[in-house]
Amino acid sequence: MSVKKILSIVTVLLAFATAIYFEPLMPAKMASHWNGQGMVDGYTSKAMALFFFPFFMVILNLILFFVPKIDPQKENIEKFWKSYDSFILVFNIFMLYLYSITIVWNMGFKMNMNSFLMPAMAALFYSCGDLIKNTKRNYTIGIKLPWTLANEEVWDKTNIVGERLFKLTALFTLIGAFFNQYSMWFMLVPLALSIIYIFIYSYREYQKVK
């Protein structure tokens, strides 16, 4: 087992350990959802707030690990599995961080969640870009459109462009951390524009090849 897989498992165990340790310290009702302005707008029971997240991480990790194993083109995934392991680790750290700031807020440290969430989202987008630039054609990981799946050259070109756009989105998302109530727009607008551009770019590249 690789070091990255071991560290990923450690992050999940840390989430469970955190839930058990903080259970006596949390209020009966915990804040569990924040709106686009970073203000709390939803509460749930202590048990649900504390233990849902760790179990959710377990389920996500099982999906992330096993689904590529049954991909019809799993031999292509094997070619970039080290990059995929890195992404899973970053994703787990992101989830653990998100879980941690939720607990911190419920301990009484009231802050604008967007200011703390956006840097983590930026890191996740950057990691997505790093991952897709290394992908080979498959049905699980990468930019999967009819035209990328139909042609390997289009796949490679589209995912390279996707890398740049995801990293650019990461930059705007990080900047958004300084604009509290508008921070979500700094993430959502670049992301939406990136998706539209990738869709059009992939189609045009396929037409060229065809």
PEKA-V862926 format. One record per residue. N is the residue number from 0. PSI is psi as a letter, one per 40 degrees, with the letter a starting at -180 (NA if undefined). Layout:
BEGIN
N,PSI
N,PSI
END
This chain:
BEGIN
0,h
1,i
2,d
3,d
4,d
5,d
6,d
7,d
8,d
9,d
10,d
11,d
12,d
13,d
14,d
15,d
16,d
17,d
18,d
19,d
20,d
21,e
22,d
23,e
24,e
25,i
26,i
27,d
28,h
29,i
30,h
31,e
32,i
33,i
34,a
35,e
36,e
37,e
38,i
39,h
40,e
41,i
42,i
43,i
44,i
45,d
46,d
47,d
48,d
49,d
50,e
51,d
52,d
53,d
54,d
55,d
56,d
57,d
58,d
59,d
60,d
61,d
62,d
63,d
64,d
65,d
66,d
67,d
68,d
69,e
70,h
71,d
72,f
73,d
74,d
75,d
76,d
77,d
78,d
79,f
80,d
81,d
82,d
83,d
84,d
85,d
86,d
87,d
88,d
89,d
90,d
91,d
92,d
93,d
94,d
95,d
96,d
97,d
98,d
99,d
100,d
101,d
102,d
103,d
104,d
105,e
106,e
107,e
108,g
109,h
110,i
111,h
112,d
113,d
114,d
115,d
116,d
117,d
118,d
119,d
120,d
121,d
122,d
123,d
124,d
125,d
126,d
127,d
128,d
129,d
130,d
131,d
132,d
133,e
134,i
135,i
136,h
137,i
138,e
139,d
140,h
141,a
142,h
143,g
144,i
145,d
146,d
147,d
148,d
149,d
150,h
151,d
152,d
153,d
154,d
155,d
156,d
157,d
158,d
159,d
160,d
161,d
162,d
163,d
164,d
165,d
166,d
167,d
168,d
169,d
170,d
171,d
172,d
173,d
174,d
175,d
176,d
177,e
178,f
179,c
180,e
181,e
182,d
183,d
184,d
185,d
186,d
187,d
188,d
189,d
190,d
191,d
192,d
193,d
194,d
195,d
196,d
197,d
198,d
199,d
200,d
201,d
202,d
203,d
204,d
205,d
206,d
207,d
208,d
209,NA
END
